[in-house]
Amino acid sequence: MNGSERSMIRAIRGPITLITLGVLFALNNFTRFHFEQTWPVLLIVFGLLSLLRRGVEAAPLQPPGAPPYAYPPPPYAPYPPAAAPPMGTAKGGFGSSAPPRAGEPGQTPPGGSL
């Protein structure tokens, strides 16, 4: 499995597609099979060529001693994330200037007491 097999697959892909298309048009003109009945053959040919190309392509080789992954895993953070700022101190953003809604903790309902 070397580069010449891969280039050969690439080189025959176009001609095989054109030959298949020509056969389907010939079937359309000279038999009772019409193109609207036989076009799925093109999908089958494309799929077979893709399988053939993947079978010929070699997996990329890693240098000896290289880790099996491209990037190291993220570091483990044993501490909790930073606490969010207290309510009412945020500036900007959607709805930051709206008055508090009735029923929120620390708010008195209209009319006085709870």
LUMGU-122377 format. One line per field, with one value per atom (N, C-alpha, C): residue number from 0; residue in one letter; atom name; x, y negated, z negated. Coordinates in steps of 0.2 Angstrom, whole numbers, plus 2048, in hexadecimal, padded with zeros to 3 digits. Layout:
<sites>
seq: [NUM	...]
type: [A	...]
atom: [CA	...]
c1: [X	...]
c2: [Y	...]
c3: [Z	...]
</sites>
This chain:
<sites>
seq: [0	0	0	1	1	1	2	2	2	3	3	3	4	4	4	5	5	5	6	6	6	7	7	7	8	8	8	9	9	9	10	10	10	11	11	11	12	12	12	13	13	13	14	14	14	15	15	15	16	16	16	17	17	17	18	18	18	19	19	19	20	20	20	21	21	21	22	22	22	23	23	23	24	24	24	25	25	25	26	26	26	27	27	27	28	28	28	29	29	29	30	30	30	31	31	31	32	32	32	33	33	33	34	34	34	35	35	35	36	36	36	37	37	37	38	38	38	39	39	39	40	40	40	41	41	41	42	42	42	43	43	43	44	44	44	45	45	45	46	46	46	47	47	47	48	48	48	49	49	49	50	50	50	51	51	51	52	52	52	53	53	53	54	54	54	55	55	55	56	56	56	57	57	57	58	58	58	59	59	59	60	60	60	61	61	61	62	62	62	63	63	63	64	64	64	65	65	65	66	66	66	67	67	67	68	68	68	69	69	69	70	70	70	71	71	71	72	72	72	73	73	73	74	74	74	75	75	75	76	76	76	77	77	77	78	78	78	79	79	79	80	80	80	81	81	81	82	82	82	83	83	83	84	84	84	85	85	85	86	86	86	87	87	87	88	88	88	89	89	89	90	90	90	91	91	91	92	92	92	93	93	93	94	94	94	95	95	95	96	96	96	97	97	97	98	98	98	99	99	99	100	100	100	101	101	101	102	102	102	103	103	103	104	104	104	105	105	105	106	106	106	107	107	107	108	108	108	109	109	109	110	110	110	111	111	111	112	112	112	113	113	113]
type: [M	M	M	N	N	N	G	G	G	S	S	S	E	E	E	R	R	R	S	S	S	M	M	M	I	I	I	R	R	R	A	A	A	I	I	I	R	R	R	G	G	G	P	P	P	I	I	I	T	T	T	L	L	L	I	I	I	T	T	T	L	L	L	G	G	G	V	V	V	L	L	L	F	F	F	A	A	A	L	L	L	N	N	N	N	N	N	F	F	F	T	T	T	R	R	R	F	F	F	H	H	H	F	F	F	E	E	E	Q	Q	Q	T	T	T	W	W	W	P	P	P	V	V	V	L	L	L	L	L	L	I	I	I	V	V	V	F	F	F	G	G	G	L	L	L	L	L	L	S	S	S	L	L	L	L	L	L	R	R	R	R	R	R	G	G	G	V	V	V	E	E	E	A	A	A	A	A	A	P	P	P	L	L	L	Q	Q	Q	P	P	P	P	P	P	G	G	G	A	A	A	P	P	P	P	P	P	Y	Y	Y	A	A	A	Y	Y	Y	P	P	P	P	P	P	P	P	P	P	P	P	Y	Y	Y	A	A	A	P	P	P	Y	Y	Y	P	P	P	P	P	P	A	A	A	A	A	A	A	A	A	P	P	P	P	P	P	M	M	M	G	G	G	T	T	T	A	A	A	K	K	K	G	G	G	G	G	G	F	F	F	G	G	G	S	S	S	S	S	S	A	A	A	P	P	P	P	P	P	R	R	R	A	A	A	G	G	G	E	E	E	P	P	P	G	G	G	Q	Q	Q	T	T	T	P	P	P	P	P	P	G	G	G	G	G	G	S	S	S	L	L	L]
atom: [N	CA	C	N	CA	C	N	CA	C	N	CA	C	N	CA	C	N	CA	C	N	CA	C	N	CA	C	N	CA	C	N	CA	C	N	CA	C	N	CA	C	N	CA	C	N	CA	C	N	CA	C	N	CA	C	N	CA	C	N	CA	C	N	CA	C	N	CA	C	N	CA	C	N	CA	C	N	CA	C	N	CA	C	N	CA	C	N	CA	C	N	CA	C	N	CA	C	N	CA	C	N	CA	C	N	CA	C	N	CA	C	N	CA	C	N	CA	C	N	CA	C	N	CA	C	N	CA	C	N	CA	C	N	CA	C	N	CA	C	N	CA	C	N	CA	C	N	CA	C	N	CA	C	N	CA	C	N	CA	C	N	CA	C	N	CA	C	N	CA	C	N	CA	C	N	CA	C	N	CA	C	N	CA	C	N	CA	C	N	CA	C	N	CA	C	N	CA	C	N	CA	C	N	CA	C	N	CA	C	N	CA	C	N	CA	C	N	CA	C	N	CA	C	N	CA	C	N	CA	C	N	CA	C	N	CA	C	N	CA	C	N	CA	C	N	CA	C	N	CA	C	N	CA	C	N	CA	C	N	CA	C	N	CA	C	N	CA	C	N	CA	C	N	CA	C	N	CA	C	N	CA	C	N	CA	C	N	CA	C	N	CA	C	N	CA	C	N	CA	C	N	CA	C	N	CA	C	N	CA	C	N	CA	C	N	CA	C	N	CA	C	N	CA	C	N	CA	C	N	CA	C	N	CA	C	N	CA	C	N	CA	C	N	CA	C	N	CA	C	N	CA	C	N	CA	C	N	CA	C	N	CA	C	N	CA	C	N	CA	C	N	CA	C	N	CA	C	N	CA	C	N	CA	C	N	CA	C	N	CA	C	N	CA	C	N	CA	C]
c1: [804	800	804	805	809	805	808	805	802	805	803	7FC	7FA	7F4	7EE	7F0	7EC	7EB	7F0	7F0	7EC	7EC	7E9	7E1	7DF	7D8	7D6	7DA	7D8	7D7	7DB	7DC	7D6	7D3	7CE	7C7	7C7	7C0	7BC	7BF	7BB	7B9	7BE	7BB	7B6	7B7	7B1	7AB	7AB	7A4	7A1	7A6	7A3	7A1	7A4	7A2	79B	79A	794	78E	790	78B	789	78E	78D	788	78A	786	77F	77E	777	773	776	773	772	776	775	76F	76F	769	762	763	75D	75B	75F	75E	75C	75F	75E	75B	759	755	74F	74B	745	747	74D	750	751	74E	74F	754	756	75B	758	752	74F	74E	74F	74F	756	75B	762	767	765	76A	76D	769	76C	773	774	77A	780	77F	784	786	781	783	787	785	789	790	791	798	79C	799	79D	79E	79A	79B	7A1	7A0	7A6	7AD	7AD	7B3	7B6	7B1	7B3	7B6	7B3	7B5	7BC	7BD	7C3	7C9	7C7	7CC	7CE	7C9	7CB	7CE	7CD	7D1	7D8	7D9	7E0	7E4	7E1	7E4	7E7	7ED	7F0	7EE	7EE	7ED	7F3	7F3	7F9	7FD	803	808	80A	80B	80D	815	819	820	820	825	826	826	823	823	81E	81A	815	80F	80C	805	800	7FB	7F6	7F1	7F1	7ED	7F1	7ED	7F0	7F2	7ED	7EE	7EE	7F1	7F1	7EA	7E7	7E1	7E1	7DB	7DB	7DD	7E0	7E2	7DC	7DC	7D7	7D7	7D1	7D0	7CD	7D1	7CE	7CA	7CB	7C8	7C1	7BC	7B6	7B7	7B3	7B3	7B2	7B4	7B3	7AC	7AA	7A3	7A0	79A	797	796	797	796	78F	78E	787	782	77C	777	776	775	774	77B	781	787	789	786	788	786	78A	789	788	783	782	77F	77E	77A	773	770	768	765	760	75C	760	765	769	766	762	75F	758	755	74E	74D	747	746	745	746	745	73E	73D	736	734	72D	72A	72A	72C	72C	734	738	73F	741	746	748	74B	749	74B	747	741	73D	736	733	72D	727	722	71D	719	716	712	70D	70D	707	70A	711	714	717	714	717	716	71A	71A	714]
c2: [806	800	7FA	7F7	7F1	7EC	7E6	7E0	7E1	7E6	7E7	7EA	7EE	7F1	7EC	7E7	7E1	7DD	7DC	7D7	7DB	7E2	7E5	7E5	7E6	7E5	7DE	7D9	7D2	7D1	7D5	7D4	7D7	7DD	7E1	7DE	7DA	7D8	7D4	7D0	7CC	7D0	7D4	7D8	7DE	7E1	7E5	7E2	7DC	7D8	7D7	7D4	7D3	7D9	7DF	7E5	7E7	7E6	7E8	7E4	7DD	7D9	7DA	7DC	7DE	7E4	7E9	7EF	7EE	7EA	7E8	7E4	7E0	7DC	7E1	7E6	7EB	7EF	7F1	7F5	7F1	7EB	7E6	7E6	7E6	7E5	7EC	7F2	7F8	7FD	7FC	802	7FF	803	800	7FD	7FD	7FA	7F3	7EE	7E7	7E4	7DE	7DC	7DA	7D8	7D7	7DE	7E4	7EA	7EC	7EA	7ED	7E8	7E2	7DD	7E0	7E4	7E6	7EA	7EC	7F0	7EB	7E5	7E0	7DF	7DF	7DF	7E5	7EB	7F1	7F1	7EE	7EE	7E9	7E3	7DE	7E1	7E5	7E8	7EE	7F2	7F7	7F3	7EE	7EB	7E8	7E5	7E2	7E8	7EE	7F3	7F5	7F6	7F8	7F3	7EC	7E7	7E8	7E9	7E9	7F0	7F5	7FB	7FB	7F7	7F6	7F1	7EC	7E7	7EA	7E9	7EB	7E6	7E9	7E4	7E0	7DA	7D6	7D9	7DA	7DD	7D7	7D9	7D5	7D7	7D2	7D3	7D7	7DB	7DF	7DB	7DD	7D9	7D4	7D3	7CD	7D0	7CB	7CD	7CF	7D3	7D6	7D0	7CA	7C5	7BF	7BA	7B4	7AF	7AE	7A9	7AC	7AA	7AD	7AB	7AF	7AE	7A8	7A5	79F	7A0	79C	79D	79D	7A1	7A2	79D	79A	794	796	798	79A	795	78F	789	787	785	783	77C	77B	775	76F	769	763	762	75F	75D	758	758	753	74C	747	740	740	73D	73C	739	73A	738	730	72D	726	722	725	722	722	727	727	721	71F	719	71B	718	71A	720	722	729	728	72D	72D	72D	728	727	725	722	720	71A	716	710	710	716	717	717	715	715	71C	71E	725	727	72D	730	732	731	733	73A	73C	743	745	741	743	743	747	746	73F	73D	737	731	732	72D	72E	728	728	727	72B	72B	724	722	71C	71C	717	717	718	719	719	71F	723	729	72F	734	73B	73E]
c3: [800	800	800	806	806	80A	80B	80E	815	818	81F	820	81B	81B	819	815	813	819	81D	823	828	829	82E	82C	826	824	826	825	826	82E	832	839	83C	839	83D	83A	835	833	838	83C	841	847	849	84F	84D	847	845	844	842	841	848	84D	853	857	856	859	857	850	84D	84F	850	852	85A	85E	865	865	861	861	85F	85A	858	85E	861	867	86C	86E	873	871	86B	868	869	868	869	870	875	87C	87F	87D	881	87E	877	874	871	86D	86A	863	861	85B	85C	858	859	854	855	850	849	849	842	83E	842	83E	83D	840	83F	83C	83B	838	831	82D	827	828	82E	830	82F	830	82F	828	824	81C	81A	81D	81B	81E	824	826	822	820	81C	815	813	80C	80D	812	813	814	818	819	812	80E	808	803	803	7FF	802	808	80B	809	809	808	800	7FC	7F5	7F3	7F7	7F6	7F8	7FD	7FF	7FB	7F8	7F4	7EE	7EC	7E6	7E0	7DA	7D4	7D3	7D1	7D0	7CA	7CC	7C7	7C2	7BC	7B6	7B5	7B4	7B2	7AC	7AB	7A5	79F	79A	793	793	798	798	795	791	78E	793	791	796	797	794	796	798	79B	79E	799	794	78F	788	783	77C	779	775	772	76E	76D	769	761	75E	757	753	74D	749	744	743	73E	738	732	72C	728	72A	726	72A	726	729	72D	732	736	732	735	731	730	72B	729	72E	72F	733	72F	732	72E	72B	726	723	727	726	72B	72A	730	72F	731	731	732	739	73D	744	748	74C	750	758	75B	762	763	769	76A	76B	76D	76E	768	767	761	75B	75B	755	752	756	754	752	753	751	74A	747	740	73E	738	735	736	737	738	731	730	72A	728	722	720	720	722	721	71A	718	711	70F	709	707	709	70D	710	70C	70B	708	70E	70D	712	712	717	717	712	70E	709	702	701	6FB	6F9	6F5	6F1	6F5	6F3	6F5	6F2]
</sites>
